[in-house]
Amino acid sequence: ATSVALLEFQLRCEKLWGWEPEHRFHPSRGWRMDLANKAAMLAVEVEGLTFEGGRHQRFKGFTEDCKKYAEAVLLGWRLIRVTPAMVRHGIAIDYIKRALAMT
């Protein structure tokens, strides 16, 4: 299972509803968030960091991600960025629960 699928499972286990995978958050760009809860305006991105150097680690990909995240914040989204290991170890779900408690 992917890290996003595992996080979706964790959200269901915690009875945290309202999450949409691959949510298109921008009105004119095709940008998507891995998971988003529109009611809470909270988005989660599971970053695909690899030792081989994936897209997010190359300058162009990193720059495009920075633009995407800045636009999300300007539209009112709160964003939590996590790694696959953070999902596996329960750190990501803890961040989500804390952020939801703030709304």
Salt bridges, closest charged atoms under 4 A:
GLU14 OE1 - LYS97 NZ 3.35
GLU20 OE1 - HIS23 ND1 3.11
GLU22 OE1 - ARG32 NH1 3.93
GLU45 OE1 - LYS68 NZ 3.08
GLU47 OE1 - HIS56 ND1 3.45
GLU47 OE2 - ARG81 NE 2.80
GLU64 OE2 - LYS67 NZ 3.23
ASP65 OD1 - ARG55 NH2 2.65
ASP65 OD2 - HIS56 ND1 2.34
GLU71 OE1 - HIS26 NE2 3.69
ASP94 OD2 - ARG98 NH1 3.76
